[in-house]
Amino acid sequence: MAQRTRREFLEQSMFATAAAAVAGSPAYVPAADEQSKSPNERLQVAVVGVRGRGQSHLGAFARRKDTEVVAVVDADEAIGQQRAEKVGNSSGRKPKYFADMRKAFEDKSIDIVSIATPNHWHALAAIWAIQAGKDVYVEKPVSHNVSEGRRIVQAARKYGKIVQTGTQCRSMGGTVQAINHVHQGKIGDVSVARGLCYKRRGSIGARGKYDVPASVNYDLWLGPAPEKTLSRPRFHYDWHWQWDYGNGDLGNQGIHQMDIARWGLGVDHIGHSVFSYGGRLGYVDAGDTANTQVSIHDYGAKRLVFEVRGLPTDRLKGAGVGVIFEGSDGYVVLSSYNGGAAFDPDGKMVKKFSGGGDHFANFVSAVRSRKHTDLNADILDGHLSSALCHLGNVSYRLGSAISVADMQKRFDGDDEGTATLGRVIGHLGKNKVDLASQQLTSGLKLQLDPKKEIFVSTGAATANPHLTREYRKPFVVPSAANV
């Protein structure tokens, strides 16, 4: 019998899935350890952006028997070439290096594109890959603004592609157990989901004019972002704290916890309103984004509150980077990526949750089944959770300085809001931040149409342009009509 090609294997899997659906039985999805050893069934992978998180992508696909990294893409040639040399494919073959992802996407033998670029590239890279016929794994946040995320969803559905979001907590057994505990009503009615990103972030250095590393193709690195002189001392990573490229810790670390919080609340839209306050406090540097921030998302009877603290801080109920679900009969604290515990109203622990998972394996299984519903973190979930981060930042960026007394008045009659603000003020006081000279920024409270994903009512004309951006040609995220 002739060996099957990868495409034939995928097509047969798709037909088998359809047949199973017609028969009324669940489709078979290969487990992580049931990997094909046949070279003709090995999925070919291009990894885009390999300096930081991309190294995990390289390792995940290279060590599998049923996937092979055949292309490494990075605008920094020194890093890209180095990573290509070190990839340990199970096949023993070395991948090709590309500076320009478009060149890699032209290779029709590539099945999967895995993206770990800076945030401002996530959406366009994903859409280009989808349009080129590839399935996609894209890191969090999946977008740099709200509109971009919806464009990826539309492209994925239009072309029938499998697109996984890199929120790996969705595949962690302990997190799944905790969310099931909440959804089963074990802590009663949940009124608040509180995401925490208490993660120390120091100054990134003085704003100035700096040289781009000689090994970097700056035009390709910038892509959709405006052409500007490098204004931060460290080229790599510190882009997270500048609006042109990153989304602050809301969209860096915080998106993981934002996603879990929304998941636990069981809400599948971007909410009815958003209000954010905070500041970049404690130092002056080249960063733009807040290092202290609270975002409040209204879901009617439920509220999602997110707290960012980049200065030294105490934990809250045992969590520093985590999520707290506050219910009428107790609470759940997720204090790590893969676990946490449930407590009764008096703070006595009643159940522990723990267990890991393999997010990449889940993605590969869905690529083979051709069912996006097999994904633990489908692009739609990635878009909705990323959008919440962006909405908080829009409110904050449209804000103005305010005194502590006036901020306190804004929460009159809101016990939860008052308590959160009080803890923020106390936290800043411990860090010797003088809120008389370094005032908080109070964002606009913005109403939302969750179906249209736009701002409405007061402030809409000012806020809606922030749902997208001006793109630098030819790096333009397509409109809904052109994905």
N, C-alpha and C positions, 0 to 999 in steps of 0.2 A: 504494500500500500504506500502510495506516495506521501511524503511528509506534508503537513499543512503549513501554509504561510501564516504569519501573524494575523493578517487581515482576514484570512479564511477562518482562523480560529475565533476571532472576535465576532465575525458574522454568524458562525455556527452558535456561539454563545448567545447572541441576540435572538436568533430564531428559537433556540431552546427555551429562553426566557419567555418569549411570546407564547410558545406552545404550552408551557407550564401554566401561564396565566389563564389561557383558554380552558385548560383542564381543571382549573380551580385550585391547584396546588402551589405552594410557595416556590419561587424560583430558587435554584441552587446558586449560592454565592460561595466561592472557594474560601476556606479558612486561611489564615495567615501562613500556616505551615504546609499548606497543600499547594505548593508552587510547582508549576511545570518546569521540567528540566530540559525540554526540547528547545534547541536554538531557534527553531522556526516559530516557536510560540513565545519567544522572549520579546517583551515590549521595549521599544527603543525610546530613551528619555533624553531630553535637553534640559539642563538646569541653568536658569538665568539669574545671575546675582549670587556670587559664591564666596564672598568675603566672610560674612557672619553666619546668619541662620542658614544660608545656602549650603554650608558644610554639612549640616544635618541632612539636607535633601540629598546631597551627593552620597553620603553614607547609607541612607535608607534604601536608595534605588540600586546602588552598586553591590550591596551585600546580598540582595535577593537573587534567586536563581532564575526568576521569570521576568526580570527587568535588567536593562543595561544602560548605563550612562554613555551616550555616544556623542554628546555635545556639551561643552561648557561655555557659557556666555557671560562676559563681564566687561564693562567699560574700562576697568583697570587691567591692562594687559599683564602686568607683573603678577597680580593675584590670579587672574584667569589661567595663565600658563602654568603657574605653580600648582593650582588645584587640579588641572588636567593631568599633570605629571603624577600626582599622588592618588588619583582615583583608583581604588582597588576593585575593579569589576570582577565578578566571579568568572567572567569569560576570559579575563586576562588581557583584554584589549584596552588601549588608551583612547579616550574620547578626543574629538577635535576641539580646538579653541576658536571662538568667534568673539569679536568685539561688538558686532552689530547683530542683535537678535533676529532681525529680518532675514539675514543670510542663513541662519540656522533653520528658520521656519520654512524656507524654501525646500528643505530636504523632505521629500514625501515619505521617506522611510521612518521618520520620527513620529511616534504615536502620542507621546506625552510631553508636555512642557511644564516644568515645575519652577515657580517664580518666587524669588526671595530678594528682589531688588529693594531700593528705597521706596517709600510709600507712594511717591508721586508717579512712579512707573507702573504700579500694580495693575491698574485697570487697563491701560492701553496695551501692555504686554499680554494680558489675558485675552483681550478682545482680538488682537492680531493673531495670537496662537489659535484661538477658536476659529477664526475666519480661515486660517490655513489648514484646518481639519484636524487639530490636535485636541486631546483631552487635557485638562489643566488642573494643577494643584497650585493655588495662589495664597501667599502668606497674608496674614492679618496686618492692618485692616485691608480689606480687599480693594479699597478705594482711597482716594485723597479727598474726595468730597462726595456728597450724597448722590448727585446725578450719575457719577461714574459707576457706582455700585449697581444701580438699576440697569445701566447699559450692559454690564457683564451678564446679569441675569437674562436679559433679553437676547443677547447673543448666544448664550448657552442653550436656551430653549429653541431658538430659531434653527441652530445648526445641529441640535440633538447631541451636544457634547456633555461629558461628565466633568463637573467643575467642583472641586473640593476646596473649602476654606481652611486655612491653617490654624484653626482654633482647636488644638489637639485635646483639650479637656473634654470635648464631646465624645472622645473615644476612650476616656479613662473610666474604668469600672467603678472606682470609688465615687467619682463625680456623678455618674449615672445613677448609682444607688441613692445618693443624697437627693438628687432631683426627683427621683421616683418617690422618695419618702415625703417630699414636699407636695408633689402632685396627688398623692394618695390621701392628703388631708391629715397627716400624722401630727402636724403642728397647728392644726386648725386653719382658720382663714388668714392668709398672708396679706398683710397691708403694705409692707415695705420690703423691697429687696435692696440691699446696700452693697454696692461694689466698692472695694478698697484697693487703692494702689499706693500703699505707704512704702515708697522705695526711694532710698537716698539718691539724690541727684545734685551734684555740686556745680559750681560755675564751669562754663565751657571756655572761659577766657575772654579777653577784651575783643570787642568788635573792631575790625580794621580791614586792611587789604592784605590778602595772603595768596601765596602761589599754590596753584593746583599741582598735585604730584605729576611729575613728567610722564609717568606710565598711564595716566588717565586720559581717555578721550573725553574731554569735558562736554563737548557738544552732545555726544551720546549719553553721557551721564545725566545731563540736564534734561534731555528729552522734552517732555511737555512743559517743564518749568521755564520761567523767564530767564533770559540771559543776563546774569549779574556777576560781578566780581565776587570771588570767594571772600566771605566776611567773617569766617570763624577759623581759629587756629588749627583745629584738627579736622581734616577733610572727611574722613570716614566716621560713621556713627553719629556724630554730633549734629548732622542734618535733622535728626529727630526733633530738635528744639527750635527749628526755623520753619515758619509757616509755608514757605515756597515748596518745601520738600516733605516735611513731617507733620505730625498732628499732636505733638506733645506726648506726655505719658498716657493721656486718654487713648490715643491711637497706637501706642507702642506696647507697653505692658497692659494697660487698662482694658484694651479691647477683649482680652481673654475673660476678665472678670465681668465686663459689661455683657458679654455674650451669655455667660452662665446666669447672671441676674435676670436677663430677659427670658431666657429658657425656663428658669424656675417659676417666673411669674406666669408663664404660659401665654404670652402675648405675641402676636404675629404681625405687628405693625409698629410704626415709629412714634406712636403716642399722640396725645392731644395738645401738649404744650411742653416747652422747655425753658428753663431758667438756670443760668450759671453765674457764679461769682468766684473771685479769687485774685490771684496776682502772681507775678514773678518777683518774689520777695526774698530778702536776706542777702542779696548780692546783685550787682549790675554786670552783665556780660553780653555776649553776642547772641544770646537766645531770645526768642520772641514769645514762646509758649509759656503758659502758667506752670509754676512749680507747686502751687497751692490752689486747688480748685474744687468746687462742689458743683455738680450738675444735677438738676432735679427734673425728672421726666414724669409727666402726669398721664396715668392710665385709668382715670376715673376713680374707682374704689381702691386702686392700687397705685403705688408710687415706686419708681426706681430712682434711688439716690446714689450718685457716684462721687467718691472722695479721692482726690489726688493729693498726696503730701510728699514733696521731694526733700524737705528738711527733716532732720532727725526727729523721730516721733515714737510714742508708745503704741503698742498694738491695741486693737479693739476686740474684746471678747476672744482673745487668742489669735486673731488674724491680723496680718500686716498687708500681704497681698492675698486677697481672698474675697469671699462673698458671705453676707449674713442675710438669712431670710427670717423675718420677724413675724411670727404667727400669734394667733389668739391663745394657743395652747402650748407655746414653747418656741424654740428657735433652732435653726440649723446654721452651723458655721463651717464653711469650706475654707480651710486654712492652707491648702496646698493644691497643686494641679490634679492630684489624684485621691483626695480624701478630705475627711473632716468628721464632724460629729453632730448629733442632735441632742438638745437639752430641753428639760422641762422648764416651766416659767420661773422656777427658783434657781435655775442655773445648774441643776444636777444632770450630768451626762446620762443619756438613756440608750444611745446607740452610736457605734463608730462606723465610718465608711472608709474603705480603702480598696485600692486595686488599680493596676495600670492598663495599658492598651496600646495598640499600634495604629495610629491614624493613617500612616502611609499604606499599610496593608488593607485597611478599609477602602481607601481610594482605589487601589489596584483591583480589589474584588469588584467594585462598582464599575470600573472600566471594562472588566470582562463580562459582567452581567448586562451592561448597557442600560442600567436603571439608576437614574439620579436619586431615586428614593432609597437606594441602598446606602447612600452616603450618610455618614454621621453628621457632617457639616456641609450640606449643600450650599451652593453659592447664594441662594436666597437668604438663608440664615446669616451668612457672612455679610451680605449687604445690609440687612436690617440692623444687626448689632453694630457694624461699622458706622452706619448712618447716625445712630444715637451719639456716638463719640463726636462726629462732625457737627451735629446739632448743638451739643453743649459748647463746642468751640465757637460756633457762629454767635450764639448768645453772648458769650464772654467777650469776643472780639468787638462786638458792637456796644460794649458797655462803657461806663465812665467811673471816675474815682468817686468814692463815697465814704463818709465818716462811719465809724462803728455804730454810733447812736442811730444814724439814719438807716443803716442796714438792719439793725435790730427792729426798727419800726416796720420794716417790710415784712417781718414774720410775725407781727401781732396776730394772735389767735391761732397760730400754727405751732403747736407744741413740738412736733418733730423737727420742723425747720429751725425753730429757736434753739433746740437742744444741739442740733448739728452745728449751727453757727457758733454757739457757745464753746463747743469743743475745738472748733477751728481757731477762734480767738485765743483760747488757752494754749493751744499748740504753738501758735505764733509767738505768744508771750514767752514761752519756755525757750524759744529760739532767739529771744531778744529782738524781735522785729517790732519797731516802733510804728504802730498803725496811725500815728498822727502825721508822721513824715512820709511813710510808705503806705498810702491808703489802699484799701481793697478796691477792686474793680467790680462794680455791680453790672451784670449783663442785662440785656433786654429780656423781659418775659415775652416769649413769642408763641402765638397760637399756630397750630398745625392742622392741615387737612391730611390725615394719614393715608387716605386712598391715593390722592394725587401727589403726595410727598412734597408739598410746598407749604410755605408760610402763608397765613391768612390774617386779616384784621390788622391791628396796629403794628407798625414796624415791618410789614410784609414787603413793601417796596424797597426798603433798605436791606432786608435780610435775604430775599430770594436770589439776588445775584451771587450770594455766597454758597449757593447750592451747587455751583459749577465754578469754572475758572476760565480765563483767557488762555488758550493753548498756543504754544510756539510751533509754528509750522515747520516741518510736516508732521509733527508729533501731536496730532489732534484726535482726541477721543470722539468717535463718531456719534451723531445724533441717534435718537431712537429709530428714525426712518432708515438709517444707513449702517446699523450694526450688521 
